[in-house]
Amino acid sequence: MLKLTSEQLSAIISHAQATNPEECCGLIGGEVDAAHTIYKLNNRAANPLITYEAAPEELFAAQRQMRDRGEQLLAIYHSHPRASDPLPSDTDVRLAYYPAALYLIVGLAAAQPVLHAFRLSEKEHSWEQVEYEIVDE
């Protein structure tokens, strides 16, 4: 189960709110299931209002930083600004290239932001919602 601190959760939600109405994207690095670092990336998708694509140079730089810090990729996050109960889109599942990573989606359409975590399988074109835990150190 992925463990995030309330500060990390806040950073992800703040990133989603700052890019609204466009989708945000980023990575979460850490060890085992404990998140250590939030890597905010710029969305360079052709239509960032409905999809996300990390800027390749930023993606590679974040992965390099993870390696240097001894972290592994735990999760990929992005936002669905017009969703109150965010679920993976067909595009999210089709582009789930990191099967070991969790996928977190922030929905911004409700009174309060909502974050859900999923395991996505591009190969099987399926998804399942999973739990995550907020821990404060």
The 8 nearest C-alpha neighbors of each residue, nearest first, counted from 0:
[[1, 131, 32, 2, 130, 132, 129, 33],
 [0, 2, 32, 131, 33, 132, 3, 34],
 [1, 3, 132, 33, 133, 32, 131, 34],
 [4, 2, 133, 34, 134, 7, 132, 8],
 [3, 5, 134, 7, 135, 6, 133, 8],
 [4, 6, 8, 7, 9, 133, 135, 3],
 [7, 5, 9, 4, 8, 10, 3, 135],
 [8, 6, 10, 4, 9, 5, 3, 11],
 [9, 7, 5, 11, 10, 6, 12, 4],
 [8, 10, 6, 12, 7, 11, 13, 5],
 [11, 9, 7, 13, 8, 12, 14, 6],
 [12, 10, 14, 8, 9, 13, 7, 15],
 [11, 13, 15, 9, 14, 10, 16, 8],
 [14, 12, 16, 10, 15, 11, 9, 17],
 [13, 15, 17, 11, 12, 16, 10, 18],
 [16, 14, 12, 23, 13, 18, 17, 78],
 [15, 17, 13, 19, 14, 18, 12, 107],
 [18, 16, 14, 15, 19, 13, 23, 12],
 [17, 19, 21, 15, 16, 23, 20, 14],
 [20, 18, 21, 16, 17, 80, 15, 22],
 [19, 21, 80, 18, 48, 22, 81, 16],
 [22, 20, 48, 19, 47, 18, 23, 80],
 [21, 23, 78, 47, 48, 79, 51, 77],
 [22, 24, 77, 15, 78, 18, 42, 21],
 [25, 23, 77, 76, 40, 42, 51, 39],
 [24, 26, 39, 40, 76, 38, 75, 77],
 [25, 27, 75, 38, 74, 37, 76, 28],
 [28, 26, 37, 74, 73, 36, 38, 75],
 [29, 27, 72, 36, 73, 71, 70, 34],
 [30, 28, 34, 35, 70, 71, 33, 73],
 [29, 31, 70, 33, 32, 71, 34, 28],
 [30, 32, 33, 29, 73, 71, 34, 1],
 [33, 31, 1, 30, 0, 2, 34, 73],
 [34, 32, 2, 30, 29, 31, 1, 35],
 [33, 35, 29, 3, 28, 2, 36, 32],
 [36, 34, 29, 28, 33, 37, 27, 30],
 [37, 35, 28, 27, 34, 38, 29, 7],
 [36, 38, 27, 26, 39, 28, 7, 35],
 [39, 37, 26, 25, 27, 40, 36, 61],
 [40, 38, 25, 37, 24, 26, 41, 14],
 [41, 39, 25, 24, 53, 38, 57, 42],
 [40, 42, 53, 54, 43, 24, 39, 23],
 [41, 43, 53, 52, 51, 44, 23, 24],
 [42, 44, 52, 54, 53, 41, 45, 51],
 [45, 43, 52, 47, 51, 46, 42, 50],
 [44, 46, 47, 43, 50, 52, 51, 48],
 [45, 47, 44, 48, 49, 50, 51, 43],
 [48, 46, 44, 50, 21, 49, 51, 22],
 [49, 47, 21, 46, 22, 50, 20, 51],
 [48, 50, 47, 46, 22, 51, 21, 79],
 [51, 49, 47, 48, 46, 22, 44, 52],
 [50, 52, 44, 42, 47, 22, 24, 53],
 [51, 53, 44, 42, 43, 54, 50, 24],
 [54, 52, 42, 41, 43, 55, 40, 58],
 [53, 55, 57, 43, 56, 41, 58, 42],
 [56, 54, 58, 57, 53, 59, 52, 60],
 [55, 57, 59, 58, 54, 60, 53, 61],
 [58, 56, 60, 54, 55, 59, 61, 40],
 [57, 59, 55, 61, 60, 56, 54, 53],
 [58, 60, 62, 56, 57, 61, 63, 55],
 [59, 61, 57, 63, 62, 58, 56, 64],
 [62, 60, 64, 58, 63, 59, 57, 65],
 [61, 63, 65, 59, 64, 60, 58, 66],
 [62, 64, 60, 66, 61, 65, 59, 67],
 [65, 63, 67, 61, 66, 62, 68, 60],
 [66, 64, 70, 62, 68, 63, 67, 69],
 [65, 67, 69, 63, 64, 68, 70, 62],
 [68, 66, 64, 65, 69, 63, 70, 62],
 [69, 67, 65, 66, 70, 64, 63, 29],
 [68, 70, 66, 67, 65, 71, 30, 29],
 [71, 69, 29, 65, 68, 30, 28, 66],
 [70, 72, 28, 29, 30, 73, 65, 69],
 [71, 73, 28, 74, 27, 100, 29, 70],
 [74, 72, 100, 28, 27, 71, 101, 29],
 [75, 73, 101, 100, 27, 102, 26, 72],
 [74, 76, 26, 102, 25, 27, 103, 101],
 [77, 75, 103, 25, 24, 102, 104, 26],
 [76, 78, 24, 23, 104, 105, 22, 25],
 [79, 77, 105, 22, 104, 23, 80, 15],
 [78, 80, 106, 82, 81, 105, 22, 85],
 [81, 79, 107, 106, 82, 78, 20, 108],
 [80, 82, 108, 79, 107, 83, 106, 20],
 [83, 81, 106, 108, 85, 79, 84, 80],
 [82, 84, 108, 109, 106, 107, 85, 81],
 [85, 83, 82, 106, 86, 113, 109, 115],
 [86, 84, 106, 82, 83, 104, 79, 105],
 [85, 87, 88, 84, 104, 115, 82, 117],
 [88, 86, 91, 92, 89, 85, 126, 104],
 [87, 89, 91, 90, 86, 92, 93, 85],
 [88, 90, 92, 91, 93, 87, 124, 94],
 [89, 91, 93, 88, 92, 94, 87, 50],
 [92, 90, 88, 94, 89, 87, 93, 95],
 [91, 93, 95, 89, 121, 90, 94, 119],
 [94, 92, 90, 121, 91, 95, 89, 124],
 [93, 95, 91, 92, 96, 90, 121, 89],
 [96, 94, 92, 121, 97, 93, 91, 119],
 [95, 97, 94, 98, 121, 93, 120, 92],
 [96, 98, 100, 99, 95, 101, 120, 119],
 [99, 97, 100, 96, 120, 95, 119, 118],
 [100, 98, 97, 101, 73, 118, 72, 74],
 [101, 99, 74, 73, 98, 97, 102, 72],
 [100, 102, 74, 118, 117, 73, 75, 103],
 [101, 103, 75, 117, 74, 116, 76, 118],
 [104, 102, 116, 76, 115, 75, 117, 77],
 [103, 105, 77, 78, 115, 114, 76, 85],
 [106, 104, 114, 78, 113, 79, 77, 107],
 [105, 107, 82, 79, 113, 85, 83, 80],
 [106, 108, 80, 112, 109, 83, 82, 81],
 [107, 109, 83, 81, 82, 106, 80, 110],
 [110, 108, 83, 111, 107, 112, 106, 82],
 [109, 111, 108, 112, 107, 83, 113, 106],
 [110, 112, 109, 113, 107, 108, 83, 106],
 [113, 111, 107, 106, 109, 105, 114, 110],
 [112, 114, 106, 105, 111, 107, 115, 84],
 [115, 113, 105, 104, 106, 103, 112, 116],
 [114, 116, 104, 103, 113, 105, 117, 85],
 [117, 115, 103, 129, 102, 128, 130, 104],
 [118, 116, 128, 102, 129, 127, 101, 119],
 [117, 119, 101, 127, 126, 102, 128, 120],
 [120, 118, 126, 92, 125, 117, 95, 121],
 [121, 119, 125, 122, 123, 124, 126, 98],
 [120, 122, 124, 93, 95, 92, 123, 119],
 [123, 121, 120, 124, 125, 93, 95, 98],
 [122, 124, 120, 125, 121, 126, 119, 92],
 [125, 123, 121, 120, 122, 92, 93, 126],
 [126, 124, 120, 123, 119, 92, 121, 127],
 [127, 125, 119, 118, 120, 117, 128, 92],
 [128, 126, 118, 117, 129, 119, 125, 116],
 [127, 129, 117, 116, 118, 126, 130, 115],
 [130, 128, 117, 116, 127, 131, 118, 115],
 [129, 131, 116, 0, 132, 128, 1, 115],
 [132, 130, 1, 0, 2, 129, 116, 133],
 [131, 133, 2, 1, 3, 134, 130, 0],
 [134, 132, 3, 4, 2, 5, 135, 131],
 [135, 133, 4, 3, 132, 2, 136, 5],
 [136, 134, 4, 5, 133, 3, 6, 2],
 [135, 134, 4, 5, 3, 133, 6, 2]]
